[in-house]
Amino acid sequence: MKDKTPHRLKISLLVLALAASVTALSACGGGAATADPSGASVQPEPGASASASSGSSSDAPQEPAAAFRAPLTGLPIEQAITRRPFAVMINNLAPARPQSGLTHADQVWEVLAEGGITRLVAIFQSQPFDGAIGPIRSIRPYLIDIGEAYGGVLVHAGASNDALALLQHSGKADLDEINNAGAYFYRDKSRKAPHNLYSTLDKLYEGADKHKYDKTAEQPTFTFDEKPPVDSEPAATEVGVQFQLSSYKVSYAYDEATGLYKRSVNGEPHIDKNNGEQLTAANLVFLSAKHRVYDDYGRLEIDLYSGGDALLIQQGHAVACTWQRRKGDIVRLMKDGKELPFVPGVTYYHVIPNSHPLAAQVTYQ
């Protein structure tokens, strides 16, 4: 059949179709963040949209945009992460070192416990592995607070009286080797108790499913920047901090080739027993916070809400800043009214008593 559409109308329709195609192509190449089902925004790989935003006509090959990013590290991953993390209480006494599994944690907190010892809270979410996690120890109220800030399932062996009171009949997602989840932990006979309690991700998933804990939970979002503007900040390639005991001298050495800080304790590399690898982090955070001893046993209250001085160390430089936190959120680092971004990678937090200035307790050069 002969097309009877007027010639002038045909031209108009063709112009409209071409305009729509150009608009669609522009939207695809704009490099804007896209939604990640995990709740974090997914940023394109650096350079993926450089020519589109700058007008460059370079024919150089571009790195493909990451399909997804891990919520807690900002690193590219193959599949979206929707399952809530585990917050595991890790023993940090000398007989417990080297610990197992820490090279697979997304974030790690080091916080004082009784008597000047420190405990680690390791947050596991984006890095699946089959090895052991531990040794696992007891929990305190402020450690519950840290774990729940990530929407995490709490993993521990026993608790202080105050922490146990918070957990019992609370409905919190909690796997306690002593009180409700012994089947999902095991003892390593090559070490002496109590420094020999372990679990695995598979066992923890099994335990969480058995207790019918929600597989997802509200989680914080973090800001990441591949190249934060820190070049004008003081150099920090050697970093040291001593907690209350002389046996807890923590240090980090910056590896410019990888952009990572290698962790040592008392001058010895802090390694993961599973694989012999030294623990590393892309970001080091030091927070000055109020500590109060409230009983004869030396138990602590640690204020993780009032804010204070902070230090962010990344890419060989130290940024003096402050920290703040709102209820239901994680700690945020601020400078000049803006939140400081992390470099994509693992972050280690260190909570330091504010009884002395932070500059007197953390050294760097």
Secondary structure, 3 states (H helix, E strand, C coil): CCCCCCHHHHHHHHHHHHHHHHHHHHHHCCCCCEECCCCCEECCCCCCCHHHHHCCCCCCCCCCCCCEECCCCCCEECCCCCCCCEEEEEECCHHHCCCECHHHCCEEEEEECHHHCEEEEEEECCCCCCCCEECECCECHHHHHHHHHCCCEEEECCECHHHHHHHCCCCCCEEECCCCCHHHCEECCCCCCCCCEEECHHHHHHHHHHCCCCCCCCCCCCCECCCCCCCCCCECCEEEEECCCCCCEEEEEEECCCCEEEEEECCEECECCCCCCECEECEEEEEEECEEECCCCCCEEECCCCCEEEEEEECCEEEEEEEECCCCCCCEEEECCEECCECCCCEEEEEEECCCCHHHHEEEC
